[in-house]
Amino acid sequence: GFGSDASVHDIEERIVRGQGKDISCPVDGLPGASYANSVGEDPDDIGVADFMLSYTWQYSMKDISDTLVAFCKSARANPTRIYVWMCFSCVNQHRVKEEALKNKTIPFDAFRETFRERVDNIGHIIAMMSPWHSPGYLKRVWCNFELHTALEHQKEITIMMPPLERDDFLSCLREPTGYKKFWAAFANIDIENANASVAVDKDNILNIIRERTGYKDFNSKVGRYLQQWAIDQYVESLETCRCNMAKYGVRQVLDLHNDLADLFKQIGKPRQALKHIEDALQLLDSKASDVDGAAQLRDVFVDNLSRLQRSLGSADPVKRASSDLSEQADAGAWNHKACDMLEEKDFQGAIVALSKAEMLAKAAEPRDDTLLAQVMLNQGVCLTKLGNIHGAKEAMEASAALVRETGLVDTPTGAEVFRNLCAVNLELDDLPGAEEAILTAIAVCQRTCTTDAAIGGNVHRNHAAVLWEKRDALGAFEAATKAAKCFTSGGLDQLASEASDLAAKAKARCRPKKKASD
């Protein structure tokens, strides 16, 4: 028998082909039928496919089964009446094996047409990806081709993973290195590194994706589906905990609201982030007696809410009941206080607060490198406001060195660091340094699938400034237009207006001068 970890490869000969070896294929009349054509006609076993599973043969049958059961549960559907097309069971593997024994392979165009027809006719793809931080799915070029076909034909796509992957994902993000691991999952998406058992298939598929979509755009689209999967896991977990608060506790619900708010903020959806912080505050105020350290936690939520409100253009953001910090205040609290002071133009006070934040962040065990990088970055911003541009550059470069050393380059924090380094280099008339920094930030946004998010808008805006200084008015117009689009989609109206003004200014310079009249 086979163990629970048996893969499709493991069972293919004895079970998949074994089931139909003595049955004539109803398609070509030859001996040997596909698994699907050899299990009878009981509706509990077979039916017209509602969905197509896109997966790899390296996945275990248990993981495949658990994933499909989880899909049925999420769709609130009866598992005995959900029919899924899977290539190992629906493609006649006897014919594939016979061709292989003759040293032949099924022609690429034949396989391509088979999968194109299935994607077109079925219309809904379940893309099974596991593990969440480095899906084996994305390392197989045929899986990427199925996904590309579904995207190109505008078919519905649902990302699914085994339930254990969901649990691992949720627990990982609460670890000190979770932030870095999460964003590394997107940076590792690279269609060009995918493999195929037949080399010419890889070449053909990559050519199709390059010509029709482009590698970077395809990687970004896949990344956005994975981001949506991540959000869905948090939302599902939050709903479960809220419905069973007596079992999971109020603090668990509050933590999930906060995590979701942070995730929405990172991917450029500040309004959704705002809603979760507001919900968390409402719950905390009604259940304060059930939460240890409720007052301190409320201050953290108020700080987050205030920053989100300001980013969305609020003229009167919420504030703590008291602006004084206790002796137990951590680096994050001092960093928040410094940000408030920056908004209020108290730059000297902000410098003092950031010095305390830096000291506490460096002494913390384990050290939060993301927070420390943000503190150093804010020091640079503050020194810029004080007119100490050389000191600002030193602080920005220290932050950039930290994100490089700690593997945080491919995160939104990394993009923010390099785009601010670009700005300070422009202040110092170091155009080559500014261009190098902003191109790094652009590459980070592409790898982390945040080009269309708020951080992408800030990066595009800085890129426009660099191109303007290079007297590339058309390039500046295009970059500023991208920035305005990002800010508009994120509900950041004031930033969108400023980017639009910059685009209009650049566009005016693009216009040819009118000839003087005779």
Secondary structure by P-SEA (a helix, b strand, c coil): ccccccccccccccccccccccccccccccccccccccccccccccccccbbbbbbccccaaaaaaaaaaaaaaaccccccbbbbbccccccaaaaaaaaaacccccaaaaaaaaaaaaaaaccccccccccccccccccaaaaaaaaaaaaaccbbbbbccaaaaaaaaaaaaccaaaaaaaaaaaaccccccccccaaaaaaaaaaaaacccaaaaaaaaaaaaaaaaaaaaaaaaaaaaaccccccaaaaaaaaaaaaaaaaaaccaaaaaaaaaaaaaaaaaccccccaaaaaaaaaaaaaaaaaaaaccccccccccccccccccaaaaaaaaaaaaaacaaaaaaaaaaaaaaaaaaccccaaaaaaaaaaaaaaaaaaacaaaaaaaaaaaaaaaaaaacccccaaaaaaaaaaaaaaaaacaaaaaaaaaaaaaaaaaaacccccaaaaaaaaaaaaaaaaacaaaaaaaaaaaaaaaaaaacaaaaaaaaaaaaaaaaaaacccccccc
